[in-house]
Amino acid sequence: MDHFQYRDGILYCEDVSLEEIAEAVGTPFYCYSSAHLKDRFEAYKRGFGKRKHLICFAVKSNSNLAVLNCLSGLGAGADIVSGGELFRAIKAGMRPERIVYSGVGKTEEEMAYALNEGIAMFNVESLEEMALLSKVSKKVGKKAPVAFRVNPDVDPKTHPYISTGLKKNKFGLSREQALYAYKKASTDKWLSIKGIDCHIGSQITEISPFIDAFRRLKDLIGQIEGMGITLSHVDIGGGLGISYKEEVPPSPEDYISEMVKEAQDLDKTIIVEPGRSICGNAGVLVTNILYTKENGSKRFYIVDAGMNDLGRPSLYDAYHEIRPVRQLNTETEIEADVVGPICETGDFLARSRQLPQLSSGSLLSVMSAGAYGFTMASNYNSRPRVSEVMVHGNRFHVVRKRETWQDLVRGETIPEEAC
């Protein structure tokens, strides 16, 4: 269900108008629908049925404490890639034993922190990482639960920047490396082998790449267990896409149902790491038109949100639908670029888009912005990061205050010795 709908010509999130929120908190701001988060998480649970599973939300997609707390209350664990994400997940109420730690660059300090918190497992991505984790475990005095991330060399048919399962990508181990790693880890008294992990990419809109990767994983599991090593968990990663424009991805329920069928002969807990497919369409970025401008035949809507607030269009040339918050009683549309105030030509939210003829002061809603929006935001051009709002039915809450100019210089000092 789409929880962003027009009512009497005004765009609402659930039962609260985006105009009302803009008046209260100013623009730009991110707005999240708690109902959408719940709907998508429950769809994953239905897909699993009675199968043993763990749904670990990918914190990198949206790390707001309110979002994490909402999902934690539904039974979610977390997929993390840094010590900071572990801190956030625990702060939001997620149980450490439901947290898996992915990522290619874990530090010694982060490993020790995760071990002391008692996370479910580390998804180890290199032989040197395995050696360091063993060393840290010995120092901490706790065995490290591990899975090894395998690179299945499967084309996920997505943007090359968010493809992670090909040989040329930096992630995971090759089949040969994985077999060596499992054999070596099985003799290390500071490592406890729990499972196997695979993740092939993001914004994948077909089931076939997932099935292809899983079948390769199952074959490898047979070889590993043939070495006398027992695996209790199979982590199939995340990556299910959403509809930004005309994509028609499978639903979480259909996707998981197919994966469960593939796993019928495996008596293991299945871990999945969804991010975008839960929160992507749960959020929008609301921005205000500061100026309209024409350069010859080229028209621009200059808005108060920029590439520092939502980087996906500039980084990936990604498409986000843009809707006026207040519908106009006209069928006349113009072609315009929606651009921000950042001092870069690449600062745009949309190019050559058919939009109503709007004036300064009009509000626009950038759709499908709940994933990889605020988490990728920066202070470029010394711009404070925007506020975040969560809606529950007919109420809304500011779940992150807008930064101030004072926040921009917090932690900085000027030395006595001038230049």
C-alpha positions as CSV (number, residue, x, y, z in Angstrom):
1,M,0.0,0.0,0.0
2,D,1.2,3.5,-0.8
3,H,1.0,5.6,2.4
4,F,1.6,8.8,0.5
5,Q,-1.6,9.9,-1.2
6,Y,-3.4,13.0,-2.3
7,R,-6.5,14.1,-0.3
8,D,-8.4,17.1,-1.6
9,G,-5.4,18.1,-3.7
10,I,-2.8,17.9,-0.8
11,L,-0.2,15.2,-0.4
12,Y,-0.5,13.3,2.8
13,C,1.7,10.8,4.7
14,E,-0.8,8.5,6.3
15,D,-3.2,10.9,7.9
16,V,-0.9,14.0,8.2
17,S,-0.5,16.5,5.3
18,L,3.0,17.3,4.3
19,E,2.0,21.0,4.2
20,E,1.2,20.8,8.0
21,I,4.6,19.2,8.7
22,A,6.5,21.8,6.5
23,E,4.8,24.6,8.4
24,A,5.8,23.1,11.7
25,V,9.4,22.1,11.0
26,G,10.4,24.1,7.9
27,T,12.1,22.6,4.8
28,P,13.8,20.6,3.6
29,F,12.9,17.5,5.7
30,Y,12.6,13.8,5.4
31,C,9.3,12.2,6.3
32,Y,8.9,8.5,7.1
33,S,5.7,6.4,7.3
34,S,5.8,4.0,10.2
35,A,2.9,2.1,8.6
36,H,4.9,1.4,5.5
37,L,7.8,0.1,7.5
38,K,5.5,-2.3,9.3
39,D,3.8,-3.5,6.2
40,R,7.0,-4.3,4.4
41,F,8.6,-6.0,7.4
42,E,5.4,-8.1,7.9
43,A,5.6,-9.1,4.2
44,Y,9.0,-10.6,4.8
45,K,7.8,-12.5,7.8
46,R,4.8,-14.0,5.8
47,G,7.2,-15.2,3.2
48,F,9.1,-17.3,5.7
49,G,6.0,-18.8,7.2
50,K,7.2,-21.4,9.8
51,R,10.7,-21.5,8.5
52,K,13.5,-20.7,11.0
53,H,14.7,-17.3,10.1
54,L,16.2,-13.9,11.1
55,I,15.4,-10.7,9.4
56,C,18.4,-8.3,9.8
57,F,17.5,-4.8,8.6
58,A,20.4,-3.2,6.7
59,V,21.2,-0.2,8.9
60,K,23.2,1.5,6.2
61,S,19.9,2.2,4.3
62,N,18.3,4.2,7.1
63,S,20.0,4.5,10.5
64,N,17.5,6.8,12.2
65,L,16.9,5.6,15.8
66,A,13.1,5.8,15.4
67,V,13.2,3.7,12.2
68,L,15.4,1.1,13.9
69,N,13.3,1.1,17.0
70,C,10.1,0.6,15.0
71,L,11.6,-2.4,13.2
72,S,13.1,-3.8,16.4
73,G,9.7,-3.8,18.0
74,L,8.5,-6.0,15.1
75,G,11.3,-8.5,15.8
76,A,14.0,-7.2,13.4
77,G,17.7,-7.7,13.9
78,A,20.3,-5.6,12.2
79,D,22.9,-6.0,9.5
80,I,25.7,-3.5,10.3
81,V,28.9,-2.4,8.6
82,S,30.5,-0.3,11.3
83,G,30.9,0.2,15.0
84,G,28.8,3.3,14.7
85,E,26.0,1.3,13.2
86,L,26.3,-1.3,16.0
87,F,26.1,1.6,18.5
88,R,23.0,2.9,16.8
89,A,21.3,-0.5,16.6
90,I,21.8,-1.2,20.3
91,K,20.8,2.4,21.2
92,A,17.5,1.8,19.3
93,G,16.8,-1.4,21.3
94,M,18.0,-4.1,18.9
95,R,19.3,-7.2,20.6
96,P,23.0,-7.9,20.0
97,E,22.3,-11.6,19.4
98,R,20.2,-10.6,16.4
99,I,22.9,-8.5,14.8
100,V,25.3,-9.6,12.0
101,Y,28.4,-7.6,11.2
102,S,29.3,-7.3,7.5
103,G,31.7,-5.0,5.7
104,V,35.2,-5.3,4.3
105,G,37.1,-2.9,6.6
106,K,36.3,-3.9,10.2
107,T,38.9,-2.4,12.6
108,E,40.4,-4.0,15.7
109,E,38.5,-1.6,17.9
110,E,35.2,-2.4,16.2
111,M,35.7,-6.1,16.4
112,A,36.4,-5.9,20.2
113,Y,33.2,-3.8,20.7
114,A,31.1,-6.3,18.8
115,L,32.6,-9.2,20.6
116,N,31.9,-7.6,24.0
117,E,28.3,-6.8,23.0
118,G,27.7,-10.5,22.0
119,I,26.6,-10.1,18.4
120,A,25.2,-13.1,16.4
121,M,28.2,-13.4,14.0
122,F,30.8,-11.6,11.9
123,N,30.5,-12.0,8.1
124,V,34.2,-12.3,7.4
125,E,35.4,-11.0,4.0
126,S,39.1,-11.7,3.8
127,L,41.8,-14.0,5.1
128,E,43.6,-11.2,6.8
129,E,40.3,-10.2,8.5
130,M,40.0,-13.7,9.8
131,A,43.5,-13.6,11.3
132,L,42.9,-10.3,13.0
133,L,39.5,-11.4,14.4
134,S,41.2,-14.4,15.9
135,K,43.8,-12.2,17.5
136,V,41.2,-9.8,18.9
137,S,39.1,-12.7,20.2
138,K,42.0,-14.0,22.1
139,K,42.7,-10.6,23.6
140,V,39.1,-10.1,24.6
141,G,38.8,-13.7,25.8
142,K,35.7,-14.5,23.8
143,K,35.3,-16.8,20.8
144,A,34.2,-15.0,17.7
145,P,31.1,-16.4,15.9
146,V,31.8,-16.3,12.2
147,A,30.4,-16.8,8.7
148,F,32.4,-16.2,5.6
149,R,31.1,-14.0,2.8
150,V,31.3,-15.8,-0.5
151,N,31.4,-14.0,-3.8
152,P,29.3,-16.2,-6.1
153,D,30.2,-14.3,-9.3
154,V,26.6,-13.7,-10.2
155,D,25.4,-10.7,-12.3
156,P,22.7,-8.9,-10.3
157,K,21.6,-6.9,-13.3
158,T,21.7,-3.6,-11.4
159,H,23.8,-0.4,-11.4
160,P,27.5,-1.2,-11.4
161,Y,28.2,0.9,-8.3
162,I,25.8,-1.2,-6.3
163,S,26.8,-4.6,-7.7
164,T,28.7,-6.6,-5.1
165,G,28.7,-10.3,-6.2
166,L,31.0,-10.3,-9.2
167,K,34.7,-11.3,-9.2
168,K,35.7,-7.8,-10.0
169,N,34.0,-6.4,-6.8
170,K,35.9,-5.9,-3.5
171,F,33.5,-8.0,-1.5
172,G,33.7,-11.5,-0.2
173,L,35.9,-14.5,-0.9
174,S,36.2,-16.7,-4.0
175,R,35.0,-20.3,-3.8
176,E,38.6,-21.5,-3.4
177,Q,39.4,-18.9,-0.8
178,A,36.2,-19.8,1.1
179,L,37.0,-23.5,1.3
180,Y,40.5,-22.7,2.6
181,A,39.1,-20.2,5.1
182,Y,36.6,-22.7,6.5
183,K,39.3,-25.4,6.9
184,K,41.6,-23.0,8.6
185,A,38.9,-21.5,10.9
186,S,37.8,-25.0,12.0
187,T,41.2,-25.5,13.7
188,D,41.3,-22.0,15.3
189,K,40.1,-22.2,19.0
190,W,39.1,-18.5,19.0
191,L,36.8,-18.8,16.0
192,S,33.4,-20.5,16.1
193,I,31.9,-21.3,12.6
194,K,28.2,-20.5,12.5
195,G,27.3,-20.1,8.8
196,I,27.9,-18.8,5.3
197,D,27.0,-15.4,3.8
198,C,26.4,-14.1,0.3
199,H,25.2,-10.7,-1.0
200,I,25.2,-9.9,-4.7
201,G,24.0,-6.3,-4.9
202,S,21.3,-3.7,-4.4
203,Q,18.1,-2.6,-6.2
204,I,17.7,-6.0,-7.8
205,T,14.3,-6.4,-9.5
206,E,14.3,-10.0,-10.6
207,I,14.3,-13.2,-8.5
208,S,16.5,-15.2,-10.9
209,P,19.9,-13.7,-9.7
210,F,19.1,-14.5,-6.1
211,I,18.2,-18.1,-7.0
212,D,21.3,-18.5,-9.1
213,A,23.5,-17.2,-6.2
214,F,21.7,-19.4,-3.7
215,R,22.1,-22.5,-5.7
216,R,25.8,-21.9,-6.0
217,L,25.9,-21.3,-2.2
218,K,24.1,-24.6,-1.6
219,D,26.7,-26.5,-3.7
220,L,29.5,-24.9,-1.6
221,I,27.7,-25.7,1.6
222,G,27.8,-29.4,0.5
223,Q,31.6,-29.2,0.1
224,I,32.1,-27.4,3.4
225,E,30.0,-29.9,5.3
226,G,31.8,-32.7,3.5
227,M,34.9,-31.5,5.3
228,G,33.2,-32.2,8.6
229,I,32.2,-28.6,9.3
230,T,28.6,-28.0,10.4
231,L,26.8,-24.7,9.4
232,S,23.7,-23.6,11.3
233,H,23.0,-20.4,9.4
234,V,22.7,-19.4,5.8
235,D,22.8,-15.6,5.2
236,I,21.3,-14.8,1.7
237,G,22.0,-11.1,2.0
238,G,19.7,-8.4,0.8
239,G,19.3,-6.4,-2.3
240,L,15.6,-6.6,-3.3
241,G,14.7,-3.5,-5.2
242,I,11.7,-1.2,-5.1
243,S,9.7,0.7,-7.7
244,Y,11.2,4.2,-8.3
245,K,9.7,4.7,-11.7
246,E,8.5,1.7,-13.8
247,E,10.3,-1.2,-12.1
248,V,8.1,-4.1,-11.1
249,P,10.1,-6.0,-8.5
250,P,8.8,-9.1,-6.7
251,S,7.2,-8.4,-3.4
252,P,9.2,-9.4,-0.3
253,E,6.7,-12.2,0.4
254,D,7.1,-13.7,-3.1
255,Y,10.9,-13.3,-3.1
256,I,11.2,-15.0,0.3
257,S,8.7,-17.7,-0.6
258,E,10.9,-18.7,-3.6
259,M,14.0,-18.7,-1.5
260,V,12.4,-20.9,1.1
261,K,11.4,-23.4,-1.6
262,E,15.1,-23.5,-2.7
263,A,16.1,-24.1,0.9
264,Q,13.8,-27.1,1.5
265,D,16.6,-29.5,1.8
266,L,18.6,-27.3,4.2
267,D,17.9,-27.6,7.9
268,K,19.4,-24.3,8.7
269,T,18.2,-20.8,9.9
270,I,18.0,-18.4,7.0
271,I,19.1,-14.9,7.5
272,V,18.1,-12.1,5.1
273,E,19.4,-8.5,5.2
274,P,16.7,-6.2,3.6
275,G,17.2,-2.5,3.6
276,R,15.8,-0.5,0.7
277,S,12.9,-2.9,0.2
278,I,11.6,-2.1,3.7
279,C,12.4,1.6,4.0
280,G,12.9,3.0,0.4
281,N,9.2,3.9,-0.3
282,A,8.6,4.6,3.4
283,G,10.2,8.0,3.0
284,V,10.1,11.3,1.1
285,L,12.2,14.4,1.0
286,V,10.1,17.6,1.1
287,T,11.7,20.7,-0.4
288,N,10.6,24.3,-1.2
289,I,11.1,26.1,-4.5
290,L,13.3,29.1,-3.8
291,Y,13.4,30.5,-7.3
292,T,12.3,29.7,-10.8
293,K,14.7,30.5,-13.6
294,E,15.0,30.4,-17.4
295,N,18.1,30.3,-19.5
296,G,16.8,30.5,-23.0
297,S,14.7,27.5,-23.5
298,K,16.0,25.8,-20.3
299,R,13.8,26.0,-17.2
300,F,15.0,25.4,-13.6
301,Y,13.2,25.0,-10.3
302,I,15.9,25.9,-7.7
303,V,15.0,24.3,-4.4
304,D,16.3,24.3,-0.9
305,A,17.4,20.6,-0.9
306,G,20.6,19.7,-2.6
307,M,22.9,16.8,-3.5
308,N,24.2,17.0,0.1
309,D,20.7,16.1,1.3
310,L,19.9,13.4,-1.3
311,G,23.0,12.2,-3.3
312,R,21.5,9.4,-5.3
313,P,20.6,11.4,-8.4
314,S,24.0,13.0,-8.6
315,L,25.9,9.8,-7.7
316,Y,23.9,7.2,-9.7
317,D,21.9,9.4,-12.0
318,A,19.0,7.8,-10.1
319,Y,15.4,8.6,-10.8
320,H,13.1,9.8,-8.0
321,E,9.6,10.8,-8.8
322,I,8.8,14.4,-7.9
323,R,5.3,15.4,-6.9
324,P,4.0,18.8,-6.0
325,V,2.7,18.7,-2.5
326,R,-0.3,20.8,-3.6
327,Q,-1.9,19.7,-6.8
328,L,-2.7,22.4,-9.3
329,N,-6.0,22.6,-11.2
330,T,-4.3,22.6,-14.6
331,E,-3.1,20.0,-17.1
332,T,-0.3,22.3,-18.4
333,E,3.2,20.9,-17.8
334,I,6.6,22.2,-18.6
335,E,10.0,20.5,-18.9
336,A,12.3,21.6,-16.0
337,D,15.4,20.6,-14.1
338,V,15.0,20.5,-10.3
339,V,18.3,21.7,-8.9
340,G,19.7,22.6,-5.5
341,P,21.8,25.4,-4.1
342,I,25.1,23.5,-4.1
343,C,28.0,24.9,-6.0
344,E,28.2,22.0,-8.4
345,T,26.7,21.3,-11.9
346,G,26.0,17.8,-10.7
347,D,23.6,19.2,-8.0
348,F,20.3,18.1,-9.3
349,L,17.3,16.1,-8.1
350,A,15.7,15.7,-11.5
351,R,16.6,16.6,-15.1
352,S,14.3,17.3,-18.0
353,R,11.3,16.4,-16.0
354,Q,7.7,17.1,-17.0
355,L,6.2,19.1,-14.1
356,P,3.4,21.5,-13.4
357,Q,4.2,25.2,-13.9
358,L,5.1,26.2,-10.3
359,S,6.2,29.3,-8.6
360,S,8.6,30.1,-5.7
361,G,7.2,29.0,-2.4
362,S,5.7,25.8,-3.8
363,L,6.5,22.5,-2.0
364,L,7.8,19.5,-3.8
365,S,8.0,15.9,-2.5
366,V,10.9,13.8,-3.7
367,M,9.5,10.3,-3.5
368,S,11.1,6.9,-2.7
369,A,13.7,8.7,-0.5
370,G,13.6,6.6,2.6
371,A,16.7,4.5,1.8
372,Y,20.1,5.9,1.2
373,G,18.9,9.4,1.7
374,F,19.8,10.9,5.0
375,T,22.3,8.2,5.7
376,M,24.4,9.5,2.7
377,A,23.8,13.1,3.5
378,S,26.8,15.5,4.2
379,N,27.6,19.0,5.3
380,Y,29.1,20.0,1.9
381,N,29.0,23.7,1.4
382,S,28.7,24.0,5.2
383,R,25.0,23.1,5.0
384,P,23.3,21.8,8.2
385,R,21.7,18.4,7.7
386,V,17.9,18.4,7.5
387,S,15.4,17.3,10.0
388,E,13.7,13.9,10.0
389,V,10.1,13.3,10.9
390,M,8.1,10.1,11.5
391,V,4.4,9.8,11.1
392,H,2.1,7.5,13.1
393,G,-1.4,7.7,11.8
394,N,-2.6,11.2,12.4
395,R,0.4,12.3,14.5
396,F,4.0,13.2,13.6
397,H,7.2,13.4,15.6
398,V,10.5,15.1,14.9
399,V,12.9,12.2,15.2
400,R,16.0,14.2,14.3
401,K,16.3,17.9,14.8
402,R,17.6,20.1,12.0
403,E,21.3,20.9,12.5
404,T,22.3,24.4,13.3
405,W,25.3,26.5,12.1
406,Q,26.8,25.9,15.6
407,D,26.6,22.1,15.0
408,L,28.8,22.6,11.9
409,V,31.8,23.7,13.9
410,R,31.3,21.5,17.0
411,G,34.6,19.7,17.8
412,E,36.7,22.1,15.8
413,T,39.5,24.3,17.3
414,I,41.8,27.0,16.1
415,P,45.4,26.5,17.3
416,E,47.2,29.4,19.0
417,E,49.9,29.3,16.3
418,A,48.3,31.2,13.4
419,C,49.3,30.3,9.8
